[in-house]
Amino acid sequence: MRQSIHEDGLTLSRQHSSSPESERIRSSSKNSGSLSPASSISLVSLKLSALSTGSSTSASSTTGSVSSRLVTAVNKSNHLTSSTSTSKTSVVTNKTASTSILRKHNPQQQQQQQRAGSLKAVFSSTPSSKRTDNKNNLMALDDLDIIKTIGTGTFGRVVLVYDKENREYGALKILQLCDVIRLKQVDHVKNEKNILQQVNHPFIVNLKWHHKDEFNIYMLFEYVCGGELFSYLRNAGHFSSSTSSFYAAEIICALEYLHGRNIVYRDLKPENLLLDKEGHLKITDFGFAKKLTDRTWTLCGTPEYLAPEIIQSKGHNKAVDWWALGVLIYEMLCGYPPFSDDNNFSTYEKILGGKIEWPKNFDPVAKDLVKKLLTNDRTKRIGCMKNGPEDVKRHRWFRDYDWEDVKNRRLNPPIIPKVSFDGDTRNFDEYPEEESFRVNGITKAQLELFADF
């Protein structure tokens, strides 16, 4: 499982079943290997503050100079990692989704209804505490029947639920407050909720409701039943140019929407892209998203997708999302990212060096776009100049696209997920269930930290 990192020395990721196929597509690094439900591998978080001085590193930069500064930063980050070795993965896991057509008398649906009854005791002692969702409908935890777990992390999990009042499925993200506090993620969790409350877009997994008690934070999302784009990429090996351009176009619409609201996403990768029942994309996991007025210096993201300015601690802005789009397009077309190695140290050197190996059969028009997205100088990076996203949308690779049709989901998706009803979970991994989510409470003083949640 390719993992996201944060400058606090934490590895932030979801847990998934590993497979040989996934190892072929992802980085071969043993430090960023795949995760199984029973174990996870802590990824070294590199705070490369030593690179914050001096000029930008390009392909012609002196390798020895870069390497020496990287070594200094790695030694510092190893200390950070060892001090947080007990927190191997954290939950930035919106295993969330949208709705699909409900089919009656479906065997899986009947099994889910039976399971929901057996799991109801999980919230049996939870106060009802009515809240209003984004549609101003009254809602409470006891309105939700828990069906099964569809994602897990260090201090929480995501479960499929059925809303008895609205008669629809949802994905409930449950974060244990004691671990959120212990891992110093209070501000990040609150920031995620605040940003999600400000957005509503067809290509973003939307937040429907949130709540807290003395044990957990709860965030209810629409349920997107098609699973991760990564799973389909893993099975296919790589996508065609037309398939890749379709998904890139929908991502561009979402990024344009977010950037128009001064929100930088900062964790674009196939694992954070879900397919709905019709095959359209939904961006999930806003744990690293941030509202910007100028620049930010936080080191966070997925190593293979980090822009040079993040690694060099020069301060970054919305330009990092366009860099990540270039990496994603390359990975969709090739099946692997353009910058990866056996360890993160070498991966970062390759990113700063800027040398890309192009397969012979790489679409030349797509290659031109990827080159313009993977420009080290962010002031010359396509998407970041005077015309902003319009420059990307006008590129030849999208010459056959009507962007109004893209925005309004009128195009026919290249992949249609196999689902038989709204709550179908066949496209997600299996996880062991918890007997109760109300285990370790916190004090009233600690609960005050979440007063504005």
C-alpha positions, 0 to 999 in steps of 0.5 A: 500500500503506497502511503502518505506522509506528514512532517510530524513523522506520521505515516497516514494511510489506509489498510488494504489487502496486498497482492503481487499485482499491486506490488508491480504497479506501486513503488517496489520500496520495502519502506512503502510496501503494500499493507495487509489488514493485519499489519502496516509498514511505517514510511520514513517521513523526510522533512527536507528543510536542508533544501530550503536554501539555495536555488531550485534543483534541476536536471543539471544540478550537482548530484553530490550537493543534493545528496549531501543535503538529503542525507542530513535531512534523512538522519533528522527524519529517522529520529522523527520516525523512531519517536513515532514508531507506535503510530504506524498508520493513521486514518485519512480514509474516506472510503466513501461514496455515492448512490446506485439503483436499489435492487429488491430481493438481492441476496447480498442485500438480505445478508446485510440487513441481517448483519445490521441487526447483529451490529446494532449494539455497537451504538446501543449506548450512544446518545441520540443527540440530534444534529442537522445534516447539510440538507437540514434534516434531523439526524442521529447515530441511532438512525444508522444501521451499521452493515460492515467495515469497508476501510481501516486505519490506525485510529479509526475505520469507515463502515457502510451504514444504512440510514433508516430515515432517508432510506439510503446507504452511506459511509460513516468515518469513525475516528477515536478521539483518544488516538486523534489527540495522542497522534496530534491530529486534532487540527488536521481532523477539524480542518478536514471537516471544515473544508468538506463543509465548504465543498459540493461537487459531482466529482468529490465525495460529499460530507452529509453529516458530522457528530462527536461524543466523548469517544469518537468523531463521526463523519457521514459521506455518500457511499461510492460503491464502485471502489478505487480507481487503483484496483482497476488500474492494478487489474488492467496493468495500464490504461489506454490514452482515451481512458486516461484522458477521461479520468484526467478530465474529471479530475481537472474539473474538480481541481478547478472547483477546489482551486477557485475556492483557494483549496489545495488538495495535496494527495492526488493518487489512484488510491484516493479516486473512487468510481461511482455506480455509473463509472464517474470519478469521486475524489476522496480523503481530504485529510491533507487539503488546506485553504490557502491565502498564499503558501504553506510549508507543511511536508505532506503527501505521497512520496512518488507524487510530491512536487519539487517545491514540497521536498525543498521546503520552499513553500508551496501552493495550488501548483502542487496539484497540477504536478500530481496530475502529471504524475497520475496521468503518467501512472495511468498510461504506464502502470507505474509512477515516473519517479520511484525507487527502492527508498524514498531518499532515491525517489526524492533525488529523482524528482529533483533531478527531473529525468523521466523515462518514456516508454516507446509506446507512450502517447506523444500528445499525452507526453507533451502534457505530462512534460508541461505538468512536470515542470520543476519551475512552478511559475512555468507549470501548465495550470499555474500560469495566467490562464490557470486551468484553461491552459490544461483544458485547451491542450491537444490531449483534450481536443475532443472534449466538450467541457460542459459535457464533462462537468455535467457527467454526460460522457460515457465512462470507460469502466462500469463497476459491477454493482447490483444494488446501492449497498453493494460492497464487492469492490471493497476488501474484507475487514474484521469487525469491532465489537464496539466503537465506544472503547476509550473515552476522553476527559471533559477538558480534552473534549473541549479541544473539539468544541467547534467540531 
